[in-house]
Amino acid sequence: MLRSKIHCATLTGTELDYEGSVAIDRDLIEAADMLPGEQVHVLNLSNAQRIATYVIEAPAGSGTVMLNGPAARLGIAGDKVIILAYCAVDEEEARRLRPIVVHVDERNRPVK
């Protein structure tokens, strides 16, 4: 089940020479209740790519949303992305689950 998502963030860069992951501003990680090392899917709205990777923490307040390693070939700075985290729950809990949705502004800051 979808547990949380960061909706329409803007990629701030890519770093091919890295072992892999998506770096996300700590403020966004906390707002979406994600964890460093957690598996996420990154959906690139600009080119229709879908990437499975894991979260690494970027400095709080930096606005960083950056594809690293092989995923860096699947986006460029300025692309809009959705970052999804899932969970496994039983049917009863699935019916009660309300995903956290974090909308962001043009600088990848959470919007309330």
C-alpha positions in Angstrom: 0.0 0.0 0.0 1.1 3.6 -0.6 2.4 4.9 2.7 3.7 8.3 1.7 4.7 10.4 -1.2 6.5 13.6 -2.0 4.5 15.2 -4.9 6.0 17.1 -7.8 9.4 17.8 -6.4 12.0 19.3 -8.7 15.3 17.4 -9.4 18.1 19.7 -8.3 20.8 17.6 -10.0 22.3 14.2 -10.8 25.5 12.5 -9.8 26.5 9.5 -12.0 29.7 8.7 -10.1 27.9 7.4 -7.0 26.8 3.9 -6.0 23.1 4.7 -6.2 20.1 6.3 -4.4 18.1 9.4 -4.3 19.3 12.2 -2.0 16.4 14.1 -0.4 16.4 17.1 1.8 16.0 16.0 5.4 13.0 18.3 5.9 11.2 16.4 3.1 12.2 13.0 4.5 10.7 13.9 7.8 7.6 15.5 6.4 6.9 12.3 4.4 7.9 10.0 7.3 10.5 8.3 5.2 13.8 6.8 6.5 17.3 6.9 5.1 17.8 3.5 3.4 14.1 3.0 2.8 13.2 1.7 -0.7 11.3 4.2 -2.8 10.1 4.6 -6.3 10.9 7.8 -8.2 8.5 8.6 -11.0 9.9 11.2 -13.4 6.9 13.2 -14.8 9.2 14.9 -17.4 10.3 11.7 -19.2 8.0 8.9 -17.8 10.9 6.9 -16.2 10.2 4.9 -13.0 13.2 4.2 -10.8 13.4 1.9 -7.7 16.1 3.0 -5.3 16.6 4.0 -1.7 16.6 7.3 0.3 19.8 9.0 1.5 19.6 12.2 3.6 20.6 15.5 2.2 21.1 18.5 4.5 17.9 20.0 5.9 16.8 23.2 4.2 18.9 22.5 1.1 16.0 21.6 -1.2 18.0 18.8 -2.6 16.3 16.1 -4.6 19.1 14.4 -6.6 19.4 11.1 -8.5 22.6 9.3 -7.9 24.4 6.3 -9.6 22.7 4.6 -12.5 19.4 6.5 -11.8 21.3 9.7 -12.7 20.9 8.7 -16.4 17.1 8.8 -16.0 16.6 12.5 -15.2 18.1 16.0 -15.4 18.0 19.0 -13.1 14.6 20.7 -13.5 12.6 17.5 -14.0 9.5 17.1 -11.9 9.3 13.8 -9.9 7.0 12.0 -7.5 8.7 9.9 -4.7 6.6 7.0 -3.4 7.1 4.9 -0.3 5.1 1.7 0.3 4.3 -0.6 3.2 2.9 -4.1 3.6 -0.1 -4.3 5.9 -3.0 -6.7 6.4 -6.4 -5.9 4.8 -7.9 -4.4 7.9 -5.1 -1.9 8.3 -5.0 -1.2 4.5 -8.6 -0.1 4.7 -7.7 2.5 7.4 -4.4 3.6 5.9 -4.3 7.3 4.8 -1.1 8.0 3.0 1.0 11.1 3.8 1.1 13.4 0.8 3.8 16.1 0.9 3.3 18.9 -1.7 6.3 21.1 -2.3 7.0 24.6 -3.7 9.4 25.5 -6.4 12.4 25.2 -4.0 11.3 21.7 -2.7 10.1 23.1 0.6 7.0 21.4 2.1 3.8 23.4 1.5 1.0 23.1 4.1 
